Amino acid sequence: MILENALNIILSLSIPWLMGFAFLSLLFPDRTFPFWPKVALSYGLGFGVLTQYMLLLGILKIPYSKETLDLPLLGLTICVSFFNAYQTRRTQPQNLKTAPMDEQTLKTLCRSKPALTIFKFLLTIIIIYYALLIFWKVWAIPFTGFDTFSWIALKAKVFFFHPSLKDIINAPHFSYPLHLPFTLAYFAFNIGSWQDHLLQSFLPFTFLSYLVIQHYFLRTLTDDLWSLTGVILLISSSFLFNMAGICYADFPLLYYNCTALILLILWQREPGYRLLILAGLFSGFATFVKFEGTAYWLIHIALLVKILMDQKDLSLNQKVKSFFLFSGPSFVLTAGFYIVKAIFQAPLGKHFIAFNIDVFHRPLIIAKTFLIYTFPNSDWNIIWFLLLLSYISSWGKEKSPETRLLSLSLFMFFGLYFLAALLTSEYAWLAGPAAADVLPRLFLHFFPLATWLICLLNYKPSLLK
């Protein structure tokens, strides 16, 4: 039984992962990503496509089963892989060029490398330790948390025992996005039974995949020292570590939201339409994880517009094409679920504008609440405080384009929730008695930006890059 369960878990992970890898290779036939970042991106791409495929099956009223899920996806993966192999023979992959080192640079690098290697080794041990803790937490502790029981696992169980989309109407919060319920149900179909601790097996890989993506991103902008430091700063947050090991939608939303931002920044550094399409897909997948993902999609759109406005070398036609190459895939993914909700007559949301005299008394209360749940809060270690110090120490200095864009993004994320607390009925949740439960989870979705900015604001180009 143990061996059978292990094989079924490997199957559940491998099919979406390999499918994502095949699609990523199809999208980038002439570019060689480093292996591990490519694997990490493939994870999110594969599971994003998987849950969209399950939504399509539900719309077409095709019952969910191991056969209807695995066989078509496996067949599609094989076909795409054969096509990629054929294309590879015709095109030579393009690697990023590196500048040649002179003799003095090489000597300095050789002297520095032993210390850096030891430091990297120690940090890698810490990361592996945290990852093993999450594996233990997931496989030793069954489902926990209100959201898991109230709508995530409950919906997944409905899909498993009544394998169609129509029966979800009778479940609580049936209008909530379905990425996590679909993922749990997919594992349940492959395992053949409902076993809480086994169904969560994808969570540690979400954690590890994001760490690899963030490391690759920071390594592209800085060096080994700061890229590893950024990962350590990230996992030093007790709240992030806790949320990465429970079946809530917040960490998967972090994964898709921050990866979309990373891909946009990389595209800004290295314009190419394929990176933009991939960023649009990840942004669209975020909208299928939680309601907040739709608001983040609008922030991604605004950031893209800012990047396009700053791109003086692009013609108007190129800018319009770039805009639609990002917004097209993301809009289709975003609109698709809302169309399904309209078909099933699900409510679009519970938020509404609440403009009254109290609005004028709220700004200071909201600002104070936000400060309480960032700077002196143990959930985040001292990360927000370090970010503040980094801004102060770099005051008046020239900032890189990436730093300016990420600072703007962070401002927009905080501004989004500030305006929501100020102008909507969510004030009690965002600045009232319920803020202790809600705000940390919302800030988690963009918390990695603080660690990126700490690294970028303190980084000074060196010979170790």
N, C-alpha and C positions, 0 to 999 in steps of 0.2 A: 504493500500500500504506500509506504514512504517513497519507494523508487518510482512508482506510478505517478504519485503527486508531484514529485520533483520533475519528472519528464513533462507532465502537463503544464507546469509552471514555465519551464523552459520553452515549450511550444507557444504558450500565450505571450511570452516576451519576444520570442524570435520572429514570429510571422510579421507583426507590425513593424518591428525594428528593421528586419531585412527589407520590407516593403519601403520604409522610409529611406533606407540606404540606396535602394534601386532608384527611387524617384529623385533623390538628391544627385545621384550620378547622372541621371537623365537631364536634370536641370543644369548641371555644370560638367558637361563632357570634356571641356578643354581647360579645366582648372583643377589643380590638385590641392584639396584641403588637407591639412595635417590629419592623420588617421583618427586620433581620438576626438578632436572637434567635429569631424565628419560623423563619427559614430554618435556623439551626443546630439547633434542636430537631427540625425536620422531618427533618433528615439522620439522626439517631439513631433516630427513630421509624420512618422508612421502611426503613432497613436492618435494624432489629430485626424488623419485620413480614415483610420479605423472607426472612430466615433461618428464621423460624417457619413460613412458607409452604412453604419447601423441606423442612423436617422433615415437614410434613403430607403433601406429595407422596410422600416416602419411605415414610411409614406406609401410604399408600394404594397403594403400589407403582406409581406413575405415573412413567415414566422422565423424567429431567431433560433438557431441551432448551431451546433459545432460544424455541421456540414455547410450550412448557408453562410457561415462566417469565415471559416478557415479556407475552404477549397477555392472560392473565387479570389480571395486575397492572395493565396499562395500561387494560383495560376497567373494572376496579374503580375506578381513579383517576378516569376520565372520569365514571362514574356518581356517585361521591361529590362530584366537582366540580360537576356539574349540580345535585345536591341542595343543595349549599352555596349556589350562586347563587340558587336558589329561596328558601332560608331567609333570605338576605341582604335580599331585597326585603321580607320581613315583619318583620325585626328591625333595629333601629338599633344598630350597634356602640357599645359603651361604652368610652370612653377614660378613663384614670386622670386625676383632677382634680388640678390644681396650684394651690397657693395664690397669690393675686395679690401682686405685689411693690410695695412702696411706693417713693416717689421716691428716697429715700436708698439703699435696697438696689439699685435699678436703676443709680444712679450708680457705686456701688462695684463692681458686677458689670462695668460697661462699662470701668472702669479696669483691672480684673484680667484681662479676657478676652484681650487681645493676648498677654500672657505665657503664659497657659494654652493658647492656640491654638498658639503656637510649641512649647510643651512637648508637647502632644498630637501635633503633626506629627512631631516627632523620635521619639517613642515609636512612632508608627505606622510610620515608616520602619524602625525596628529590628524590629518584628513582621513586616513584609513581607519584610525581609531573611532572617529565620529561616525564614519560610514558603517562600521561594524555595529556600533551602538544602535543605529537606526534599523539595521537588519534584525538585531535581537529584539528591539521594541516591536517591530512589525510582526514577527513570527511568534513572539511569546505572549503578546497582549492582544486579545480580540478587539473588535470595534469599540471605540470609545468616543464620547463627545455628542452633544445634542444634535448638531447638524447631520452627523453620520447616521444617527438613528431616525431623525425626523424626515429627511428627504433623500439622502444619498444612498445609503444601504437599502432603505425601504423601497425606493424605486427600482434599484438593481434587482431586488428579490422579486418584485412584480414582473420585471422583464424575464427573469429566470423561470418562474413558475407559470407565468402567463405570457409566452413569448411573442408579444406584439406591442405596438405603440398605443393602441386604442384603450387598453386597460389602465394606462397610467393616469387617465382622467380622474379615476377614483382615488388616487393617492394624494396625500397632503402636499401642498406646494408643487403641484404638477406643472406649473408654468416655469419653474426654475430650469436653467440650462442643464444638459444631460451628459456632459462629457464624463464625469466621474461615475454616475450610475451605469452608463454604457460600458465603461472600462471594467467595473466590478462584475457586471453581468457577463462580459466576454470571458473573463477568467473563470467564472462559475461554469459556463458552458464547456470550457476546455477541461476543467477539473472533473466535471460530472456531478458535483455536489456542492452544497453551500457550506463552506468552511471559512469563517471570518478571517482567521490569521493568514490563510493562504491567499485569499483574494486581494490582500493588501501588498502582495509581493512587488508590485510595480513602483511603490513609493520610494524605496531606497534608490532605485535606478533613476527616478526623477531628480532626486537630490544629487546624485553623482553626476548625472548628465549636465545639470545646471552648473555645477562647480567647474566642470571641464570647459563649458562655453564661456563662463566668466574669466577663467584663467587665460583662455585663448584670446579673448578680447583685450584684456589688460596687457597680455604679452605682446600683442600687436601694437599697442600704444606706448608701452613702457619697456620694462625689462624683466628678467626672471625674478629678481628680488621683489619688485613691486607687484608683479602679477600673483606671486605666491602669498605675499602679504595681504593682498586684497581678498584672497580666498579665506585666509585665516581670520581676517576682520569679519568677514561674512558669517562664518560658522561660530564665531565667538558670541553671537547673539543667542541667548537661551531660548527666546521665544521662537526664533526661526528654526532652531534645532528641534524644538518640541513640535512645531507645526509640520515639519518635514516628515515626521514619523507617525502622524495620525491621518485618517482618511477624511480630511477637510479639503475644500476646493481652493484654499488660499495659496498653498505652495504651488500647485499646478498653475494657478493664475500668475503667480510670480514668474514661473518658468517661461510661460508664453509671452507675458507682457514685457519682461526684461530682455528676452531673446529677440523679440521684434525690435526693441530699441537698439540693441547691439547691432543687429543686421542693418538698421537704418544708418547708424554711425559708420559702420564699415563701408556701406554703399557711398556715403558722403566722402569718405577718403579714397575710395576706388570705384568710381561710377561704372555701373554695369547693370543692365536691366534684370539679370537673373537674380542678383542679390536683392533687388527691389521686390521682385515677385515673391521670393522666399520670405522676406519681411512681411509682405502683405498676408501671406498664408498664416504665419504665426500670429499676427495681429487678429486675423479673423478667428483662429482657433481660440484665442483668449475670450472672445465673446460667447463661446459655447461652454465656458467653464463656470463663469459667474456673471450676474447682471452687470457688475462693475466693469467687466471686460468691454462692454459697448462704449462706456465713457472713456476708457483707455484708448479704444480705437480712434475716437475723435481727437484725443491728445496726439496719437501717432500721426494722424492726418495733419494736424496743426504743425507738428514738428517737421514733417515732410515739406509742407508749404514754406516754412522758414528756410530749410535747406535749399529748396529750389530758388527762393528769392536771392540767396547768397551766391548761387552758382552763376557767375557772370559768363562762364565759357559755354554754357548751354543755350541753344536757341529756344525761342518760344515753343516751337513744335516739339523739341526734345523735352522741355519741361512739362508740357501737357501730356506727352506720352508717358513720362516717368510718373506723373501723378496718377494716371489711370492704371498703369501697371501695378502700382501698390494698392490703390483704392478699389480696383476691380475685383481681384480675388478676395480681399478682405470684406468688401461689401456683399458679395455673393454669399460668403459664409455667414455673415452677420444677418443679412436679410432672410436667408433660408430658414433659420430657426423661428424668426418672428412670423414668417408666413405659415409655418407649421402650427404655431400657437394660435394664429388667427383661424386656421382651419378647424382646430379643436376648441376654439372659443375660450382660450386661456387668457387671463388678464395680462396686460402688457407690463404692469408694474403698479406699485402702491404709492409712488411718490407724487406729490402735487405741490404747487406753489402755495406758500402760506405767508402772504405779505400782510403784516399788521403792525401796530405800534411797537410790539416787542422786538421787531427787527432792529430798531435803533439802539437797543440795549444789548444786543447779542455780540457785536464784534469783539469786545474786550473779553467776554466770557469764552468765546470760541478760541481766541488766541491763547488765553491762559490754559484752557483745556488741552490744546495741541502741544503747548510747551510741557505740560505735566506728563504727557504720554510720549515724549521724545527725550528731552535732555536728562532729567533726573530719574528716568525710568530704567529699572534693571533689565527689562526685556531686551534692550538693545546694547547692553554693556555700556561703553562710553563712546559709541560710534558717532552719534549726533554731535556730542561735545567735541570730538576730534575733528569732525567736519567743520564746525564753527571755528576752531583754532586754525584749521588749514586755510579757511577763507581769510581770517585776520592776518595770518602770516604772509599770505600772498597778495594782500591788498595793494593795489597800485601796479602790480606786475602784469605783464602781457599774458593773457590766457590763450590757450590753444582753442581752435574752433570746436573741438570735441568737448572741452571743458565748458565753453559757453553754451553749447547745445544741451548738455546734460544739466547744467544749472537752470536753464530755461525749463527743461522737462520736469525737474524736481519742483520748481515753482508752480508749474501747471498742475501737478498732482496734488500738492497741498492746496492750491487755489480751488481746485475742483471740490474738495471736501469742505473748504471754508465757505464757498458759495452755497453748497448743498445744506450746510448747517444754518446758514444765514437766511436762505430764501425758501426752503422747503420744509415739509412736515417731518423731516429726519433730524430736526434739531435735537430732540431728546436723546436720539441714539448717538449723535456725533459730539454733543457738548453737554449733555445732561447726565442723569444717573446711569444710563446704559453705556456711556462712553468707554468705561473700563473694559467691557466685553467686546466692543465693536471697533474702536479706533486702532488698537494694536494690530488687528487682523487686516484692516484697510491699509495701514502704513506698511505692513509686510509686503504688499504687492509691489511696492517701489523702493523698499528699503535698500536693496543692492546698489542703487544709484549713489547712496551716501558713501559706500565703500569704494566705488569707482572714482568718485570725486576726490576722496582723501588721497588716493594713489596718484591721480593726475595732477592735483594741486601741489603735491610734494615732490613729484618726480623731476629729476634733473637728468638730462641725457648723459649717458656714461658709456664707457667702452664695453660694458657688460650686455648691452642690448643685442 
